[in-house]
Amino acid sequence: MDDTGHEGATAAAGTGAGASGAGTAAAGTGAGASGAGTTAAGDEASRGAAAERIDPELMRFAAILLVGAIAALLDTTIVNVAIRTIGRDLHAPLGVVQWVMTGYLLSYGMVIPLSGWALARFGGRATWLTALSIFLAASVAAGAAWNIGSLIAFRVVQGIGGGLLVPVLTTLLVQAAGGRPLGKLMATVSLPAVVVPILGPVVGGLIVSNLSWRWIFYVNVPICLAGLVLAWRRMSPSRGLAARPRLDVAGLALLSPAVALMLYGLAQVSGDGGFAHWTVLVPLTAGAVLLASFVGWALGPLPGRRHRRVTPLVDLRLFRVRSFTGAASLMFISGLSMYGALLLLPLYYQQVRGASALGAGLLMAPQGIGALLPRTLAGRLTDRIGPRPVVLAGMALAVAGTIPFALAGSHTSELLLSLVLVVRGAGLTTANIALMASAFEGLPRASVPDASSVTRIMQQVGGSFGTAVLAVILAGHSFQETFWWSVAFTALAVLPAAMLPRRAAAREQSRTSRAAGPAAPGR
């Protein structure tokens, strides 16, 4: 901009030099305009290049949060392989031991809606440290459990910490990005979110095979301690909003049980009777009624009042934003595609290929390797061409990586199936990066906590739904037929993907958001 100002000043001086210098002045003015245009173009290019680079301070902030989040992400799948061993050591039947997983899942889902209110009330640093401390204390207690009842109780407490960590992490990072394009940021932070749950069964299998099952929980201790120390020393102290919001108690009483009941009902589908059994129908119906009641409560004013005094626990007006609605719907489908297959693939390797639990976990490792490959490219493309084509390409790869399992037999080459899993992992990661970026594009800073809660709930319920449906299908059909159903679920992504921004829209949203300026990490 200095060059532009200099040339403009020269043009003005030429204009004041008299009639004889009028031609020279005009030429000077033209040169000034030309220089201004060139400089403006250069500034725009510089801003574009700067936008593609991730601020080092933001990357350090992301690293601090990810260290703590790894424990919660690992816990989503590491415990599965130890269920039978835990039941044998604690002398509990399988139906009771399953509550080690179910109790965690229910408390995890119930606390997600509270994350936005907690951030507004207490601030980012305090909320993060509290959630991580709860998870650490519950992990130690679960490892020291003396019977199955105490273990289930400690797992419920552990779920409270875990359910807060992931949406709080997402909210803090998106707000710290300050409206800049999110593709490359999501590509960076998605590494543990995608890879860690996939590698969980491998780690769990190694622990159960060589150590006590109690180390399934003790492994969280050094991770949580490192996360706490880093957050305490490096995160900026922050406060909640000046006008501290009141907790929407009525909304909490409706939404949290609704999520828990739906998750519980879906967890019971694999038993006798499938979806038609009363243990499934009753909680699903009750959850749907509570959810509908929450929608009415959140969208309407209080009875007898024209204006609300309590801000709804989750702002459902977000669904008026077309791109957010599409991204949230796709979060449900991606949860269905990813977590449903995490049930199906290990069972296939164990029951059809004769692998052990540890062997099945190791055979799943190529999917984690595939998840590493496209991260940088997927993030860059999301920022440049918009999320829609990236999501469609990722889901196409996921479909291509699933179809061979629908065609495979007991003697199909394991090398071929491993290569196919690489493709599947690359596709799921590509789609998830674009989805996470598009879910927050163009949203004001104040809406980010609600968007984090909604997307996490959609992914959690989608994963439970996918697991339940595939378990029911597998009970009455072959693995090949069940894999075809998994392909069909993944292909459903085409419909909501049409609601995601095109290239021009994505750029305009990023440009508008950047005008607000970046936020300080940890605020």
Secondary structure by P-SEA (a helix, b strand, c coil): caaaaaaaaaaaaaaaccccaaaaaaaaaaaaaaaaaaaaaaaaaaaaaaaacccaaaaaaaaaaaaaaaaaaaaccccccaaaaaaaaacccccccccaaaaaaaaaaaaccaaaaaaaccccaaaaaaaaaaaaaaaaaaaacccaaaaaaaaaaaaaaaaacaaaaaaaaaaaacccccaaaaaaaaccccccccaaaaaaaaaaaccccccccccaaaaaaaaaaaaacccccccccccccccaaaaaaccaaaaaaaaaaaaaccccccccccccaaaaaaaaaaaaaaaaaaaccccccccccccccccccccccaaaaaaaaaaaaaaaaaaaaaacaaaaaaccccccaaaaaaaaaaaaaaaaccaaaaaaaaacccaaaaaaaaaaaaaaaccccccccccccaaaaaaaaaaaaaaaaaaaaaaaaaacccccccaaaaaaaaaaaaaaaaaaaaaaaaaaaaacccaaaaaaaaaaaaacccccccccccaaaaaaaaaaaaccccccccc
